[in-house]
């Protein structure tokens, strides 16, 4: 992995609100409205944070009618963490939990 890619990931991980969103999405896929309600911020603010997470490939999105649903991109996050630890020569064991069904 290139340093630019790591920079995007760590920018995504560096904000407390984005970490809260990541934790929410680790449990299930959520609509923007559900995320807004859970974090207590405005829709434009949440959308901006989701944009940073999407640009870093930390979350996936899918449209269903007017709604956009977001989920954690577990494989991408696992690859980033594993690759970063490899480049530092730190042994790591990461288990990916299966997504819960709705």
C-alpha positions, 0 to 999 in steps of 0.5 A, spaced: 500 500 500 502 506 498 503 512 503 497 516 500 492 510 501 494 510 508 493 517 509 486 517 506 485 511 511 488 515 517 484 521 516 478 517 516 480 514 522 482 521 525 475 524 527 471 522 533 465 523 529 467 518 524 469 513 529 462 513 532 459 512 525 464 506 523 462 503 530 455 504 528 456 501 521 460 495 524 453 492 527 449 493 521 447 497 514 444 504 516 441 509 512 443 517 512 437 518 516 438 513 521 446 515 522 443 522 523 439 520 529 444 516 532 450 521 532 445 527 533 448 532 528 445 535 522 444 531 515 450 535 511 455 534 517 454 527 517 454 527 509 460 530 509 463 525 514 460 519 510 464 522 504 471 522 507 469 515 509 467 513 502 473 516 499 477 512 503 474 506 502 472 505 509 464 505 507 460 502 502 454 505 499 448 503 495 441 507 493 434 504 494 429 509 491 431 516 495 435 513 501 442 511 501 444 506 505 451 505 508 455 499 511 462 498 513 467 495 508 470 490 512 475 487 507 478 494 505 479 496 513 482 489 514 487 490 508 489 497 511 490 495 518 494 488 516 498 492 511 500 497 515 502 492 521 506 488 516 510 494 513 511 496 521 513 488 522 508 488 527 504 481 527 497 482 527 491 477 527 484 480 525 478 477 525 472 479 520 465 478 523 460 477 519 455 482 517 448 481 521 442 480 517 437 485 518 
